[in-house]
């Protein structure tokens, strides 16, 4: 059995076809602008997540709430953030 690597359940040929269609629709000159916009959007999402996390922790500590639960949530958010960075890293490498 030959195993072919997939990205989000999409094979390499399908990714190439999608990139071809994107280039045909938007043009090669617009592609860097689109990638830059996606990068800024991901950065905004990451910053917003960090701000929300910081505010929740700060509010919990001010009200005397046990923050050990928030530490567990922080670990989960960090996992999601790492997965998101892995995803965006693979997208950046392809461009």
N, CA, C and O of each residue as an XYZ file, in Angstrom:
380
protein
N       0.849     -1.177      0.000
C       0.000      0.000      0.000
C       0.894      1.241      0.000
O       1.784      1.363      0.842
N       0.669      2.132     -0.912
C       1.442      3.367     -1.007
C       0.671      4.461     -0.289
O      -0.502      4.713     -0.565
N       1.374      5.107      0.650
C       0.758      6.184      1.407
C       1.164      7.515      0.794
O       2.354      7.812      0.684
N       0.196      8.309      0.401
C       0.477      9.635     -0.129
C       0.100     10.667      0.934
O      -1.001     10.616      1.482
N       0.997     11.591      1.223
C       0.683     12.594      2.230
C      -0.462     13.495      1.781
O      -0.569     13.862      0.611
N      -1.306     13.836      2.734
C      -2.429     14.720      2.444
C      -2.409     15.886      3.410
O      -1.867     15.787      4.511
N      -2.991     16.970      2.998
C      -3.100     18.165      3.815
C      -4.571     18.500      3.908
O      -5.195     18.880      2.917
N      -5.130     18.357      5.113
C      -6.566     18.574      5.323
C      -7.402     17.702      4.394
O      -8.397     18.157      3.830
N      -6.993     16.458      4.242
C      -7.674     15.458      3.435
C      -7.680     15.823      1.946
O      -8.550     15.378      1.197
N      -6.712     16.629      1.528
C      -6.593     17.006      0.127
C      -5.222     16.534     -0.354
O      -4.207     16.778      0.299
N      -5.202     15.869     -1.479
C      -3.924     15.362     -1.988
C      -3.130     16.482     -2.651
O      -3.650     17.576     -2.873
N      -1.885     16.206     -2.962
C      -1.012     17.183     -3.586
C      -1.532     17.651     -4.943
O      -1.444     18.835     -5.270
N      -2.067     16.735     -5.722
C      -2.594     17.100     -7.041
C      -3.798     18.036     -6.898
O      -3.953     18.979     -7.674
N      -4.633     17.775     -5.918
C      -5.799     18.636     -5.703
C      -5.373     20.023     -5.235
O      -5.972     21.022     -5.633
N      -4.349     20.091     -4.396
C      -3.836     21.392     -3.945
C      -3.269     22.161     -5.133
O      -3.507     23.361     -5.266
N      -2.530     21.485     -5.988
C      -1.969     22.131     -7.177
C      -3.088     22.647     -8.086
O      -2.989     23.748     -8.628
N      -4.130     21.868     -8.248
C      -5.268     22.293     -9.082
C      -5.950     23.516     -8.476
O      -6.305     24.446     -9.201
N      -6.137     23.526     -7.166
C      -6.759     24.670     -6.494
C      -5.883     25.912     -6.651
O      -6.391     26.997     -6.932
N      -4.565     25.757     -6.472
C      -3.658     26.892     -6.665
C      -3.710     27.404     -8.107
O      -3.659     28.613     -8.337
N      -3.810     26.504     -9.065
C      -3.924     26.898    -10.458
C      -5.181     27.725    -10.696
O      -5.142     28.748    -11.379
N      -6.298     27.273    -10.126
C      -7.563     27.998    -10.268
C      -7.464     29.364     -9.602
O      -7.938     30.354    -10.158
N      -6.854     29.434     -8.412
C      -6.698     30.709     -7.703
C      -5.860     31.670     -8.538
O      -6.192     32.851     -8.641
N      -4.789     31.182     -9.129
C      -3.944     32.038     -9.969
C      -4.712     32.507    -11.203
O      -4.568     33.654    -11.627
N      -5.519     31.633    -11.770
C      -6.298     32.014    -12.947
C      -7.358     33.065    -12.589
O      -7.595     33.987    -13.369
N      -7.984     32.938    -11.440
C      -9.048     33.865    -11.050
C      -8.478     35.204    -10.600
O      -8.931     36.253    -11.059
N      -7.497     35.183     -9.713
C      -6.988     36.420     -9.129
C      -5.763     36.978     -9.851
O      -5.492     38.176     -9.765
N      -5.044     36.157    -10.538
C      -3.827     36.601    -11.203
C      -2.628     36.470    -10.288
O      -2.750     36.540     -9.065
N      -1.480     36.281    -10.888
C      -0.256     36.056    -10.113
C       0.156     37.297     -9.341
O       0.782     37.181     -8.287
N      -0.180     38.483     -9.839
C       0.215     39.706     -9.143
C      -0.603     39.951     -7.882
O      -0.133     40.641     -6.977
N      -1.807     39.408     -7.796
C      -2.655     39.600     -6.613
C      -2.391     38.554     -5.526
O      -2.788     38.745     -4.377
N      -1.737     37.473     -5.874
C      -1.515     36.384     -4.923
C      -0.736     36.819     -3.679
O      -1.134     36.437     -2.579
N       0.346     37.594     -3.786
C       1.039     38.041     -2.567
C       0.164     38.916     -1.670
O       0.265     38.849     -0.445
N      -0.698     39.739     -2.282
C      -1.598     40.572     -1.492
C      -2.596     39.720     -0.722
O      -2.907     40.006      0.434
N      -3.088     38.684     -1.360
C      -4.031     37.779     -0.693
C      -3.341     37.065      0.460
O      -3.903     36.957      1.550
N      -2.135     36.579      0.229
C      -1.385     35.885      1.285
C      -1.075     36.837      2.434
O      -1.157     36.446      3.598
N      -0.724     38.064      2.127
C      -0.440     39.062      3.154
C      -1.698     39.345      3.974
O      -1.628     39.459      5.198
N      -2.823     39.458      3.318
C      -4.091     39.686      4.011
C      -4.453     38.525      4.925
O      -4.935     38.730      6.039
N      -4.219     37.303      4.450
C      -4.472     36.129      5.289
C      -3.549     36.124      6.503
O      -3.966     35.781      7.609
N      -2.299     36.505      6.288
C      -1.345     36.558      7.403
C      -1.753     37.582      8.443
O      -1.677     37.319      9.643
N      -2.186     38.754      7.987
C      -2.642     39.790      8.924
C      -3.878     39.328      9.682
O      -4.017     39.595     10.876
N      -4.771     38.636      8.990
C      -5.967     38.115      9.646
C      -5.628     37.091     10.717
O      -6.215     37.095     11.799
N      -4.684     36.219     10.412
C      -4.266     35.207     11.391
C      -3.601     35.876     12.592
O      -3.809     35.458     13.731
N      -2.807     36.907     12.341
C      -2.137     37.635     13.426
C      -3.175     38.334     14.310
O      -3.057     38.320     15.535
N      -4.180     38.936     13.697
C      -5.243     39.596     14.456
C      -5.998     38.591     15.317
O      -6.314     38.871     16.473
N      -6.284     37.434     14.757
C      -6.965     36.383     15.508
C      -6.120     35.923     16.690
O      -6.638     35.730     17.789
N      -4.832     35.750     16.466
C      -3.928     35.323     17.536
C      -3.852     36.375     18.630
O      -3.904     36.043     19.814
N      -3.729     37.645     18.247
C      -3.665     38.724     19.239
C      -4.959     38.826     20.034
O      -4.928     39.023     21.249
N      -6.095     38.693     19.356
C      -7.386     38.758     20.037
C      -7.527     37.604     21.031
O      -8.031     37.794     22.138
N      -7.086     36.423     20.642
C      -7.145     35.267     21.540
C      -6.284     35.498     22.774
O      -6.702     35.195     23.891
N      -5.087     36.032     22.576
C      -4.205     36.318     23.712
C      -4.793     37.388     24.620
O      -4.691     37.279     25.842
N      -5.412     38.427     24.046
C      -6.034     39.478     24.855
C      -7.184     38.930     25.692
O      -7.309     39.246     26.875
N      -8.016     38.112     25.072
C      -9.146     37.520     25.799
C      -8.644     36.626     26.921
O      -9.156     36.672     28.039
N      -7.656     35.826     26.623
C      -7.085     34.931     27.630
C      -6.521     35.736     28.803
O      -6.735     35.380     29.962
N      -5.809     36.806     28.506
C      -5.214     37.652     29.544
C      -6.300     38.313     30.399
O      -6.175     38.368     31.623
N      -7.351     38.810     29.770
C      -8.436     39.463     30.506
C      -9.180     38.479     31.400
O      -9.544     38.829     32.523
N      -9.411     37.275     30.936
C     -10.100     36.262     31.745
C      -9.261     35.922     32.970
O      -9.782     35.858     34.083
N      -7.975     35.706     32.771
C      -7.090     35.375     33.890
C      -7.011     36.520     34.883
O      -7.088     36.303     36.092
N      -6.858     37.735     34.381
C      -6.766     38.908     35.244
C      -8.050     39.116     36.045
O      -7.995     39.411     37.238
N      -9.184     38.965     35.406
C     -10.474     39.124     36.082
C     -10.678     38.034     37.135
O     -11.193     38.305     38.220
N     -10.279     36.817     36.819
C     -10.429     35.716     37.774
C      -9.554     35.947     38.997
O      -9.989     35.705     40.123
N      -8.348     36.403     38.795
C      -7.453     36.659     39.924
C      -7.956     37.820     40.778
O      -7.824     37.787     42.002
N      -8.527     38.840     40.153
C      -9.069     39.977     40.905
C     -10.281     39.595     41.740
O     -10.509     40.194     42.790
N     -11.056     38.625     41.308
C     -12.254     38.207     42.030
C     -11.998     37.014     42.949
O     -12.928     36.495     43.567
N     -10.759     36.585     43.040
C     -10.405     35.495     43.946
C     -10.858     34.132     43.476
O     -11.037     33.229     44.293
N     -11.046     33.962     42.200
C     -11.467     32.672     41.642
C     -10.237     31.802     41.451
O      -9.174     32.285     41.060
N     -10.391     30.516     41.731
C      -9.286     29.568     41.557
C      -8.854     29.560     40.091
O      -9.647     29.252     39.202
N      -7.625     29.891     39.859
C      -7.133     29.995     38.480
C      -6.526     28.695     37.959
O      -6.006     28.669     36.843
N      -6.581     27.636     38.728
C      -6.044     26.366     38.221
C      -6.869     25.880     37.032
O      -6.341     25.222     36.136
N      -8.151     26.199     37.023
C      -8.995     25.837     35.877
C      -8.546     26.635     34.655
O      -8.481     26.104     33.546
N      -8.242     27.894     34.864
C      -7.815     28.719     33.736
C      -6.471     28.246     33.191
O      -6.185     28.425     32.008
N      -5.656     27.651     34.035
C      -4.383     27.109     33.552
C      -4.629     25.950     32.597
O      -3.926     25.800     31.598
N      -5.646     25.119     32.912
C      -6.002     24.031     32.000
C      -6.517     24.586     30.674
O      -6.181     24.079     29.604
N      -7.329     25.625     30.759
C      -7.841     26.257     29.550
C      -6.688     26.868     28.761
O      -6.657     26.803     27.532
N      -5.739     27.466     29.488
C      -4.577     28.062     28.831
C      -3.783     27.002     28.069
O      -3.318     27.249     26.956
N      -3.629     25.819     28.675
C      -2.920     24.738     27.986
C      -3.629     24.357     26.696
O      -2.986     24.148     25.667
N      -4.960     24.267     26.752
C      -5.729     23.911     25.556
C      -5.622     25.002     24.496
O      -5.473     24.708     23.310
N      -5.699     26.260     24.922
C      -5.563     27.367     23.974
C      -4.169     27.385     23.354
O      -4.015     27.676     22.168
N      -3.165     27.074     24.155
C      -1.805     27.009     23.622
C      -1.678     25.904     22.580
O      -0.985     26.065     21.575
N      -2.360     24.769     22.828
C      -2.344     23.682     21.854
C      -2.973     24.127     20.538
O      -2.444     23.863     19.459
N      -4.115     24.809     20.651
C      -4.794     25.301     19.450
C      -3.918     26.317     18.734
O      -3.825     26.316     17.507
N      -3.271     27.190     19.516
C      -2.389     28.193     18.928
C      -1.223     27.526     18.199
O      -0.856     27.942     17.101
N      -0.644     26.495     18.808
C       0.457     25.783     18.159
C      -0.002     25.102     16.872
O       0.698     25.121     15.860
N      -1.202     24.493     16.930
C      -1.743     23.870     15.718
C      -1.977     24.910     14.635
O      -1.719     24.663     13.457
N      -2.467     26.070     15.042
C      -2.701     27.149     14.096
C      -1.390     27.637     13.497
O      -1.318     27.911     12.299
N      -0.357     27.745     14.318
C       0.956     28.155     13.809
C       1.543     27.105     12.882
O       2.191     27.442     11.891
N       1.318     25.814     13.200
C       1.779     24.753     12.302
C       1.083     24.863     10.953
O       1.711     24.700      9.907
N      -0.219     25.141     10.982
C      -0.991     25.274      9.762
C      -0.511     26.465      8.945
O      -0.275     26.344      7.743
N      -0.367     27.608      9.593
C       0.064     28.804      8.859
C       1.506     28.654      8.394
O       1.875     29.199      7.355
N       2.317     27.933      9.135
C       3.709     27.708      8.714
C       3.758     26.913      7.426
O       4.547     27.217      6.531
N       2.911     25.886      7.327
C       2.908     25.086      6.110
C       2.378     25.890      4.932
O       2.818     25.697      3.799
N       1.441     26.787      5.192
C       0.924     27.635      4.119
C       1.998     28.616      3.687
O       2.163     28.848      2.489
N       2.737     29.201      4.627
C       3.794     30.154      4.300
C       4.891     29.487      3.478
O       5.415     30.081      2.535
N       5.242     28.238      3.839
C       6.306     27.545      3.115
C       5.918     27.270      1.674
O       6.784     27.248      0.799
N       4.636     27.061      1.410
C       4.196     26.759      0.056
C       4.247     27.987     -0.834
O       4.409     27.855     -2.048
N       4.115     29.175     -0.267
C       4.191     30.396     -1.064
C       5.620     30.807     -1.165
O       5.929     31.818     -1.796
